[in-house]
């Protein structure tokens, strides 16, 4: 998966293209209002949100940002669930413990969730417990939200046929081939169509989460939270024109992968109360350089984030790392990504930082 776990050299070269659209499609105010209206709570006054992960691998930012943003909104109850109670191995970095299982959630909430959020997964299963569970939740009137390549899972559940949708730029062609009845919405950060929401790559988790906050609690509430997080705007407007592979990006990946002696382990110090947004963005970025891999640095076996996620860290020491990168509590959590990219540029060059931003579908120059 491009958005989830990065590119492979062979698939990257095969997908290399210099094509891009000529004009970005503008977003009208009434279209944005319709998108928000389409995400209104379908059941409860205080909605229940289930973020469903695959224990074998779920994208770090796709999962941790919606969990943190929605928890901080104070408007909803959020739980992270998985097929089993085993550790969720996130990708490209970090691990967490699920807060419930699919079966446990169903027993506790027989009426189902109001919203189901599906991050990108490491494995693209045609069937299985998650796909069946998503179908069940959709049938019970839950709004289903696929973050990044989580759209693939929605497609497996039969929710994309006949609907407008989007996904990570690298995966859209494959998604359209798999679901020819799906209609691609170009230049939209997120798309809402009859109870199904899909987004573009990784960092779209911010705007879609804030749009959901507006749908539940109003525009003023969402804008106040966005300002606290350091997010300047969250509408669906998006420019897809520059999101494509070219020979320069392929060369960047190949040269970074070939620098065997220059691969590093980056330690990020964490403790109970760590900001999950800041941690997710920093770990995700440093683990996409093809020169480095990030890990949570602590003597504790587990750490609880400020928003209630239990990180499984294993108790790692600084001796296991080549470089330590501390989070900066003085800047808003969303700004940690810019900070990480600048640090990556200083260490590995701006080409590497730009390639990380491309994978995250994040506008950065």
Secondary structure, DSSP 8 states (H G I E B T S, - for coil): -HHHH---HHHHHHT------SS-----HHHHHHHHHTTS-SS-SS-EEEEEE-TT-EEHHHHHHHHHHHHHHTSSEEEEEESSSS-EEEESS-EE--SEEHHHHHHH-TT--SEEEE--BSS--SSSHHHHHHHHHHHTT-EEEE-TTHHHHHHHTT-STTSEE---TTTHHHHHHHTTT-EE-TTBSEEEETTEEEESSTTHHHHHHHHHHHHHH-HHHHHHHHHHHT-----SB---TT-S--HHHHHHHHHHHH-GGG-EEEEEE--TTB-HHHHHHHHHHHTTSSSEEEEEEBSSSEEEBTTS-EEE---B-GGG-SEE----TTS-GGGHHHHHHHHHHHHH-HHHHHHHHHHTT----
